Amino acid sequence: MKSTIVALLSCLLYIAPVHAQFPIGDKWYNNPLGFSPLNLHTSMSFLLPAAIVGTVSLISKKDTSITNRLNIYNESGTSWGYKFPYTLLSQNNTGVDYQLRKWLSIGTEFSVYFTKDGFNNATGISIRPFARFYAINSSRYRLYFESGGGLIYFFDQFPKATSHDARIGTRLNGNTKYGIGGEVSIYRSVSFTAGLRHVHISNGDTKGSGRNPSHDSNGFFLGVTFNR
């Protein structure tokens, strides 16, 4: 079963979706897992991993060989919007994840966001559950695919209206992320972490499409993980 799921995730990461439907204005390289019906930039970023985790928990036995199940991490990252006004999105993330199986963990991340462009200068706080699927998980090296979604609250409306789009966003939005990451042990239970992520922020048209200009960006993160 493990081999099947890893193979499936690998296909999703590298699939060439020539005939797939992407969000308007996105190229496949902007949002590589945003094609229909996968849509990992939407609520599917939470729902699909949750469905996999639930299924695995029901049909597979607990792995008693895992010793260090709990990980605590802190990381900082930056992503660049690929649509006008090309918002720079800086963030700091602190989170915990728990190893359910050697190839699967779940966690929760608490984040602080800072937006910067010619129209926006807002700060937001976010909470985001996620799941990680490990292609490699050894004592020295780990490589994983991550996906999850939660809520973000900005202390000012985001995104603001621009010269290209008169719509104004809201303070409370959904926040989804997916990407790949890796860890390298550098000292006993301490690991260096790095990776690439796609970030999406929108309110899901809860206030109508006229209040949902949304934000999409791609970027990287660096951090430290403490394995317990």
C-alpha positions as CSV (number, residue, x, y, z in Angstrom):
1,M,0.0,0.0,0.0
2,K,2.8,2.4,0.9
3,S,4.4,1.9,-2.6
4,T,1.1,2.5,-4.3
5,I,0.5,5.8,-2.5
6,V,4.1,7.1,-3.0
7,A,3.8,6.2,-6.7
8,L,0.5,8.1,-6.9
9,L,1.9,11.2,-5.2
10,S,5.0,11.1,-7.5
11,C,2.7,11.0,-10.5
12,L,0.7,14.0,-9.2
13,L,3.9,16.0,-8.7
14,Y,5.3,15.4,-12.1
15,I,2.2,14.8,-14.3
16,A,2.0,16.9,-17.5
17,P,-1.6,18.1,-17.4
18,V,-1.8,19.0,-21.0
19,H,-5.6,18.6,-21.2
20,A,-6.4,19.7,-17.6
21,Q,-8.3,22.8,-16.6
22,F,-6.3,25.4,-14.6
23,P,-7.6,28.5,-12.8
24,I,-8.0,31.5,-15.1
25,G,-4.6,33.1,-15.7
26,D,-2.6,30.3,-14.2
27,K,0.1,28.4,-16.2
28,W,0.8,24.8,-15.2
29,Y,4.2,25.9,-13.7
30,N,2.5,28.6,-11.6
31,N,0.1,26.2,-9.9
32,P,1.2,22.7,-10.9
33,L,-1.4,20.9,-8.7
34,G,-4.2,23.4,-9.3
35,F,-5.7,21.5,-12.3
36,S,-9.2,20.1,-12.1
37,P,-10.3,17.9,-10.4
38,L,-7.3,17.9,-8.0
39,N,-7.5,21.7,-7.2
40,L,-5.0,21.7,-4.3
41,H,-5.1,25.5,-4.2
42,T,-8.7,25.3,-2.9
43,S,-10.3,23.5,0.0
44,M,-9.2,20.3,-1.6
45,S,-5.8,21.1,-0.1
46,F,-7.4,20.1,3.2
47,L,-10.1,17.7,2.2
48,L,-8.0,15.3,0.0
49,P,-5.2,14.8,2.6
50,A,-7.9,14.4,5.4
51,A,-9.6,11.7,3.4
52,I,-6.3,9.8,2.8
53,V,-5.4,10.1,6.5
54,G,-8.8,8.9,7.6
55,T,-8.7,5.9,5.2
56,V,-5.2,4.9,6.2
57,S,-6.0,5.1,9.9
58,L,-8.9,2.7,9.4
59,I,-7.4,0.1,7.1
60,S,-3.7,0.0,8.3
61,K,-2.1,-1.0,11.6
62,K,-0.2,1.4,13.8
63,D,3.5,1.2,13.2
64,T,5.1,0.4,16.6
65,S,8.6,0.7,15.3
66,I,8.5,4.5,15.2
67,T,10.3,6.0,18.2
68,N,10.4,9.7,17.6
69,R,6.8,10.6,16.6
70,L,6.6,14.2,17.6
71,N,8.4,17.0,15.6
72,I,8.4,20.7,16.4
73,Y,9.6,23.2,13.8
74,N,10.1,26.8,13.1
75,E,10.7,28.2,9.6
76,S,10.6,31.4,7.6
77,G,9.7,31.7,4.0
78,T,9.0,34.1,1.2
79,S,6.7,33.7,-1.9
80,W,6.1,36.0,-4.9
81,G,2.7,36.6,-6.4
82,Y,2.7,35.8,-10.1
83,K,-0.4,38.0,-10.8
84,F,-0.7,41.7,-10.6
85,P,0.2,43.4,-8.2
86,Y,2.9,40.7,-7.7
87,T,2.6,40.7,-3.9
88,L,5.6,39.7,-1.8
89,L,4.4,37.4,0.9
90,S,6.8,36.9,3.9
91,Q,5.9,34.4,6.6
92,N,7.1,32.8,9.8
93,N,5.7,29.4,10.6
94,T,5.8,27.4,13.8
95,G,4.2,24.0,13.9
96,V,4.1,20.4,15.3
97,D,3.6,17.2,13.4
98,Y,3.0,13.7,14.6
99,Q,4.2,10.6,12.8
100,L,1.2,8.2,12.2
101,R,3.2,5.9,9.9
102,K,6.7,6.0,8.6
103,W,5.4,7.5,5.4
104,L,2.7,9.7,6.8
105,S,2.4,12.4,9.5
106,I,-0.2,15.0,10.4
107,G,0.2,18.4,12.1
108,T,-0.9,21.9,12.7
109,E,0.9,25.1,11.8
110,F,0.6,28.6,13.3
111,S,1.8,31.4,11.0
112,V,2.4,35.2,10.8
113,Y,2.1,36.7,7.3
114,F,3.3,40.0,6.0
115,T,2.1,41.3,2.6
116,K,3.9,44.0,0.5
117,D,3.3,45.5,-2.9
118,G,2.2,48.9,-4.3
119,F,-1.3,48.6,-2.8
120,N,-1.1,46.1,0.2
121,N,0.8,46.3,3.5
122,A,-1.1,43.9,5.8
123,T,-0.3,41.6,8.6
124,G,-2.2,38.3,9.1
125,I,-2.2,35.3,11.5
126,S,-3.1,31.8,10.4
127,I,-3.8,28.3,11.7
128,R,-3.5,25.4,9.2
129,P,-3.8,21.7,9.7
130,F,-1.8,19.6,7.2
131,A,-0.6,16.2,6.2
132,R,2.9,15.1,5.0
133,F,3.6,12.1,2.8
134,Y,7.2,10.8,2.9
135,A,8.9,9.4,-0.1
136,I,12.1,9.1,2.0
137,N,12.1,8.9,5.8
138,S,15.4,7.7,7.3
139,S,17.3,8.7,10.4
140,R,19.4,11.2,8.4
141,Y,17.2,12.3,5.5
142,R,13.5,12.9,4.9
143,L,11.7,14.0,1.7
144,Y,8.0,14.7,1.7
145,F,5.0,16.2,-0.1
146,E,2.8,18.4,2.1
147,S,-0.7,19.7,1.7
148,G,-3.1,21.5,4.0
149,G,-5.5,24.3,4.5
150,G,-6.9,26.5,7.3
151,L,-7.9,30.1,8.1
152,I,-6.0,33.4,8.0
153,Y,-7.1,36.7,9.6
154,F,-5.6,40.0,8.4
155,F,-5.7,43.1,10.4
156,D,-6.6,45.0,7.3
157,Q,-8.5,43.9,4.2
158,F,-6.5,41.8,1.8
159,P,-6.1,42.0,-1.1
160,K,-6.8,45.7,-1.6
161,A,-8.2,47.2,-4.8
162,T,-5.6,47.9,-7.5
163,S,-5.5,49.7,-10.8
164,H,-6.2,46.4,-12.5
165,D,-8.9,45.1,-10.2
166,A,-11.4,47.2,-8.3
167,R,-12.4,44.3,-5.9
168,I,-11.5,44.5,-2.3
169,G,-10.7,41.4,-0.2
170,T,-11.8,40.6,3.3
171,R,-10.0,40.3,6.7
172,L,-10.9,36.6,7.2
173,N,-9.8,34.2,4.4
174,G,-8.9,30.7,3.7
175,N,-5.2,29.8,3.5
176,T,-4.0,26.7,1.6
177,K,-0.5,25.5,0.9
178,Y,1.1,22.6,-0.9
179,G,4.6,21.8,-1.8
180,I,7.7,19.6,-1.3
181,G,10.2,19.7,1.6
182,G,13.2,18.0,2.9
183,E,15.0,17.5,6.2
184,V,18.7,16.7,6.9
185,S,19.8,15.8,10.4
186,I,22.6,18.1,11.5
187,Y,22.9,17.3,15.2
188,R,21.2,14.5,17.2
189,S,17.5,15.4,17.2
190,V,17.9,18.7,15.2
191,S,17.3,18.9,11.5
192,F,17.7,21.6,8.8
193,T,14.5,22.0,6.7
194,A,14.0,23.5,3.3
195,G,11.4,23.3,0.6
196,L,9.2,24.9,-2.1
197,R,5.5,25.8,-1.6
198,H,2.5,27.2,-3.5
199,V,0.4,29.6,-1.3
200,H,-3.2,30.5,-2.0
201,I,-5.4,33.0,0.0
202,S,-9.0,33.7,-0.7
203,N,-12.4,33.8,1.0
204,G,-14.0,31.2,-1.3
205,D,-16.7,33.7,-2.5
206,T,-18.3,33.8,1.0
207,K,-18.9,37.5,0.5
208,G,-19.6,37.0,-3.2
209,S,-17.1,37.0,-6.2
210,G,-17.0,40.8,-6.0
211,R,-15.2,40.5,-2.7
212,N,-12.7,37.8,-3.6
213,P,-9.7,39.0,-5.6
214,S,-7.5,36.3,-4.0
215,H,-3.8,35.8,-3.9
216,D,-1.5,33.1,-5.4
217,S,2.3,32.9,-5.0
218,N,5.2,30.5,-5.2
219,G,8.2,30.5,-2.9
220,F,10.6,28.8,-0.6
221,F,11.1,28.2,3.1
222,L,14.0,27.4,5.4
223,G,13.9,26.3,9.0
224,V,14.9,24.0,11.9
225,T,13.0,20.9,13.1
226,F,13.4,19.3,16.5
227,N,12.6,15.6,16.6
228,R,11.3,14.3,19.9
